[in-house]
C-alpha cells in the first residue's frame, strides 16, 4: 500500500518535533530532574490504538535517567514502540516512526518487481522493440508480482500485529480514499466480500489469471474464432470455479463487477447513468447475445451471416428498449457515437450548460434525416434539391452556433463539426 505525500510530510514534521522534545528532555535530565522524568514516563500515552497495553515491566523506570535519540530505536519493533511511549512520544509520531521503519524493511521486496529487467521491459532503447512473445519472461513477471503481493500482505499483517489495526489503511480512509476498493488486475473488485473469503478467492483468481496470461502469450494477437472460443471457455471455467468459495449471489456479484461482459458494458456507458436494476437488466441482455453482435472480419463471414449479425444488433436494441425504456435505450445508443462523445467533451471542458451536447446532437440527427428525405425525393429538380440542402445547412449551422457561441463554434466546425459542411453535398 502506498503512503501518501501527506503521510510522508506528517512523518517528517513529527520526527522533527520528537527530536526537539528529546533535546529538551536531555536538558531537564542533565539538571537532575530525574524525578520529573519518571513521573512523565509513568503517564505514558496509551490510546485506543495501543494494542500492547503500555509498558508494565519497569522499562519506564529504566528510561528515567539521561538518554539520547540513539537509545530509542530497536530492532524489535514492539520494544521500539514501548520505548517511544515510555517517554510520552505522541501516538501519531509513534505511528509515523514505525510506519517508516516497516516500509524501509519491506522496500526491497515490494519494489523489486519494478527494478527487475523482466518487468521493467527492454532497456536497450537503440534496439528494435521485440514483440515476439516470451513465455519464460511472462512467467517470471507473474512470479515477481506474486512475491510483491505477498510482501505487501506480510507488511499489513505486521502493522496489525503492532498496533491492533492497519495504520496505513486507516490514514488513507481519513484522507478520503477507499483502500478496500482497490481494483486488482488479477482478481478484480472483491471489496463486497467478507474479509474471511477474500484470501482464498484471491489465490484462486490469481491462478486463473496465470492461465489467461499463458493463453494470451500463446495466441500472440491471433484473435480468430478459435482464440475467442478458448477465451470464453477460460472465463466460464473461472466463474464456475468460484462456486467452491462463494454463494450463488456472491458469484453473480463478481460477474456483475468483473466479468468480460461487465468490462465491456463499462467501456460503453460513457457517462450514461443507470440504476442498479437497469445495469443488471443490461448485463443479462448482453450475456444473452454474447459476441453474436460483432462482425469479426477475419472470420470471412458470408452475406447471410453478416445479415444475421445486423439482425442480432437490432434485436439487442429492441430488448434494451423493452427492459430500460426507449429513452434510456436511445441514450445508450447515442453514447456510442463518437460525434456525441466529442460534443460531451467540448461542453464539459468549456463549462457549457449540461444539455448542450444533447441539443446539438439532436440538431445533427434532425438535419441528417431531412437531407436523406430530400435526396430520396425524385419530384425535385437538381437545383431545387441543392437549394433545399443549402437551407438546411444554413439553419443547422445557425442553431449550433447559437448553442456554442461564435468562437467555440469555429473551433468545433474545424475539429469534429465536419458533418455540418457535408449537409449541402
Secondary structure, DSSP 8 states (H G I E B T S, - for coil): ----HHHHHHHHHHHHHHHHHHHHHHHHHHTT-HHHHHHHHHT----TT-TT-S--SSHHHHTSS---GGGT--SSHHHHHHHHHHTT--HHHHHHHHHHHHHHHHHHHHHHHHHSHHHH----TTS----S--HHHHHHHHHHHHHHHHHHHHHHHHHHHHHSS-HHHHHHHHTT--GGG--BTTTB--TTS-HHHHHHHHHHHHHHHHHHHHHHHHHTT---HHHHHHHHHHHHHHHHHGGGTS-HHHHHHHHHHHSHHHHHHHHHHTT----HHHHHHHHHHHHHHTTTT---GGG---HHHHHHHHHHHHHHHHHHHHHH-HHHHHHHHHHT-HHHHHHHHHHHHTT--TTHHHHHHHHHHHHHHHHHHHHH-TTS-HHHHHHHHHHHHHHHHHHHHHHH-HHHHHHHHHTTTHHHHHTT-
